[in-house]
Amino acid sequence: MCAATPDRRRHSARRPRPRCLSVAGLAFVGLALAAAANASDSVADIDVADTGAVTAPSVLIAQARAYENGEGVPKEPLKAAALYCAAARTGDAEAQFSLGWMYANGRGVAHDDAVAASLFSLAAAAGHAEAGRMLRFVGDPAGALPDCMRPPEPPPGAPAAVAELDPDPFAALPPWKQKIANQVALLAPRYALEPRLALAIIAVESNFEPGARSPKDARGLMQLVPKTASRFNVGNPYDIKDNLRGGFSYLRWLLAYYKGQVALAVAAYNAGEAAVDRYRGIPPFPETRDYVQRVLRLFRSEHHAFDPRVVAPSPFLSIEGAEAH
């Protein structure tokens, strides 16, 4: 018999979670990971990349819960965290929430409210209700994510061309994401945008969830806050086409304002152009800097064509240009 038993948290919150697997499920977990390495000192030390690349997030989560609770396998919280992380990297909200819970409570990993907040924020943006509630216990997200959530960096000394050999991250989207990508491919050129940049923004902002809503009230695919939605005449931010039109209009404006410098335009999309102008570059906010790097890893270009007729360039770029001469 299987029952849901709530866990107690130091934050006086409870999370009902399944506490058993079927016999078949336990057998699968045991066979799938029987040869896994012994637990190491950090999540990053456990190699689950191969498993995560071919295994559905739901299976990884089932495996993680088994190791977290010692159900049919030895109780190994560190291995559970690594499996949750493999699923979280695919954008699975339940995995992001579960990994955030482990960081919030120091279970198998070092207690870190900043990392927990970032994971809860990602899950909440994908519609995970309890993740949004947990944010009030751990503070605002600051872009701090565990190393296992980041794509591996190229080895030192590797030629720059190696990055171009990496597979296109948007080449094999699941059908529901591909439908959105098809609309992006049709609409983005009308705003003089490369579809790949638009897809990178969508992937990082909402993971292609049209109904996403962040704790800061950013909504839809391109996570438009009410002020930006009003600025670009978006009537319904949860309508896919309406949201894309508003987000693309803003992105086109930012690219013109920052003269095609993608990093500055993307930083402004996250933190606002006022912050970028004030700091005369990417603001020193961990969340914004992490956001810019994630988008650039997907877009793979620091420059984008822009229409100078859209808006005059940022004053700080004009000043720097004058000084350079």
N, C-alpha and C positions, 0 to 999 in steps of 0.2 A: 504494500500500500504506500502511496506517496502523498505527502501533505506539504503545504507551504508553511514554513516556519519563519517568522520575522526575526531579523537580526537587530540587536541593540546597537546603537551608535553613541559615541561620546557627545554627539550633538542632539541627543534626545529625539532622534528621528528613527523610524523603522522602515525597513525595506523588505516586503514580502518577496521571497525568492524560492523557487523550487528546490527542495532539499534531497531529491533522489532522482536517479535515472532508471530507465527500464533495464532489465537484464541484458537485452541486446545492446542498449546504449553503453552500458558499462563495459561490455565485452569489446565493443568497438574502440572505446577510449583506451582500454588496456592494450589492445593490439596495435593501435595507431601510434601510441607513444611509449611502448615498452622499451624501445631502444634509446629513448631520449637521454641526454646528458644529465648528470647530477646537477642539483641547483648550484648556481654560482652566486657571486656577491652582488650582482646588479641585474636588472631586467635585460639590459642591453647585451649581457654576456650569454643569454640563452638564444640559440639560433632557431627561430621558428619561421624564418623567411620562406623556406621551401614549403612548409605546411600551409602558411597563410596564403601562398600564391595559388594553391590548387584546392583548398578546402573552403567550403562555404562558411561564412561568419557564424551561422547558427551552430554548426558542428564545433567550431573553435570555442564558442561560448559554453557549449555543453561540456567539452573537455576541461575548460578552465574551471567551471563550477565543481567538477568532480575532484580536481586537484585542490581547489580552495577548501573543500569540505571533507576531503578524504573519503570519498564515496567510491569504493571498489578499487581505489588506487591509493598509494601513500599520500598523506596530506602534505602538499608542497605549495605554499602560497606564492613563492617566487615564480614557480613554473606557471601557476594560474595567472599571475599578472602578465607574464610574457604572452600567454595565449590570448588573454583579453586584448592585449596591445596589438597582436597580429590581426584580430578582428576589428579593432578600433581603427586601424589604418585604412580599412576598406570603407570607412564612413559609417559603420554600424553604431547606432545611437545607444543600444543596450550595452554593447561592449565598452563604449566610451564612458557611460555612466558607471559600469561596474569597476572599471579601472580607476576612475575618479574616486569612487568610494574607498578603494584600497589605499589610495594616496591620502585621502582625508582622514583615514583611521590608522594609517601606518601598519597595514596588514600585509606582510610579505615584502613591502617596500618601505623606504623611509617616509615618514609623515611629511607631507608637503602640501599646504593649503593652496599655494599658487598653482601648482600642477593640477590639483584637484579642481580648482575653479575653472581652469582652461578646458579640462575634459568635460566638466558639467556644462560649460557654455556651449561646446560643440554639440553635445547630446541634446541640450535644450533647443538649440537652433534647428535641430532635425525633428523637433516635436516631442521630445521625451519630457513629460510633465514633471516627474519627480526630480529630474536633474535641475530644472529651473528652480524648484523649491530649495534644493540643497545649496544653491549659490548664496543664499543669505547666511549660511553657516561658515562659508569659506572665503567670502569676500569677492571682489571683482576680478574677472580673468585678466591676466597680464601677459598672455601669449606664451607662458611657460609650459612646454610640453616635454614629456620624457623622450630621451634619445631614440627609443624604439619606435616613436611615432614619426620620425623624420626619415626621408629617403637617405640611403648611404651616400656619403660624399665620395667623389672620385679620389683614388689614391694620390698621395703627394707626387708631383712630377708628371702626372698623367696629362697627355696632350689635350688641349681644349676640344679637339674634334671628337674625343671619345663621347662627350655628352650628346653630340648629334646622332650617335649610333644607338642611343637609348630608344626603346620603342615609344611610339606616340601614346601618351596616357589616355587619349580620347579615341583610340583606334578600335577598341573592343568594348564599348559601353554596353551595359545591359539594355534590353529593349526600351524600358521606360525612360532611361536617361537619353537613349539615342533619339527618341521622339523630340525631346527638348533640344538636343544638339542640332537636329534637322531644322528646327525653327530658327535657332541661332544662326546657322549657316545661311539661311535665306534673308534674315533681318539685319544682321551685323553689317554687311557691305553697304546697306542704305545709309548707315551712319559712319561710313568710311572707317569701319573697324575690322581688324582681322578676326575672324571667328575664333581663332585659337586664344586670343587674349580674352575675349568675352567668355569663353568656356572656362578659362583659368579662374577668372573672377567668380563665376557661378560655382565652380567646384569648391573653391576655398570659402566662399560666403555661405552657401546653403547646401552643398553636396547635391544639387539638382532637385531639392525639395521645394515645390511651389508654395507649400503651406508653411514654410519655416518662419519662425518668429523668435527673435532673440530677446534676452532679458532687457535690452535697451530699446525694445520696440522696433527693431529693424525687421522688415517683412518681405517675404517672397523670395524668388530665385536670386535676385541681386541685392537682397537685404536693404531695402530703401527705408530710411527713417521717415516719419511723417513730413518733416520739413523738406527733405529732398524730394519726396513724392509730390508735394504741393508745388515745389519749385519747377518741376518738369511735367506738371499737369497729369499726374498719374491718378486716375479715378479709383482703381481697385488694385492695390499692390499684390493681391493674391491671384489676379488674372495674369496668366503667363505672358501674353502679348503686351498687355499694358505695363507690366513690370519690366519686361525687356526693353520696351521703348523708352521708359523713364531712365533705366540704368544705362542704356546705350547713349542716350542724350547727355547724361552727366559725364560718362567716360569720354565721349568725344570732346566735350567742353574742357575737361581736365587735360587731355592730351594737347589741345591747342594752347591752353593756359601755361603748360610746362614744356611747350615746344617739342613735343614728342618724346620726352624723357619718361620712360615707362615707370621707373622706380618712384619718381616724384608723383606722377599721376595716380599710381596705385596707392601710395602712402596717403595722398589726399582723399582717395576714395574711402580709405579706412578711418582716417583721423580728421578729415576736413582740410580744405585748402588753407584756411586761416592758420592752422597749426604748422603746416609745411612752410608757409610764408614766414611765420614768426621765427621758426628755427632755421630758415634759409636752407632747407633740405629735409631729409627724412627725420621726423621727430624722434627723440630718444625714448620712445615708449616701447617696452619689450613686445607688447602685442602687435604694434604697427610694424616694427622691424621684422618680426617673425612672419607677419602677413605678407609683407613685400617679398621676402625670400621665397615663400611658398608659391606666390603667383609667378615670380620670375623663373622658378624651377619648371613650372608647367609651360610658360610662354616661351622661354629660352631666347629672349631678345631684350636688349636694354633700350631699344629705340622703336618707334612706331610712327608711321606717316601721320601728319596732322594738317588741318586746314587753318591757316592763320587768319582767315576771315571770320572764324567763329567767335574769337575773343582776343583781346590784346594780351600779350604774355604777362606772366607774374612780374610785379615790380622788382622783386629781388633778382630775377633773371635779367631784366633789363639793366639794372645797376651793375651787376657783375659783368655783363657784356660790354658796357661802357668802360668799366675799369680795365677790362682786358685789352682794350684798344688804347 
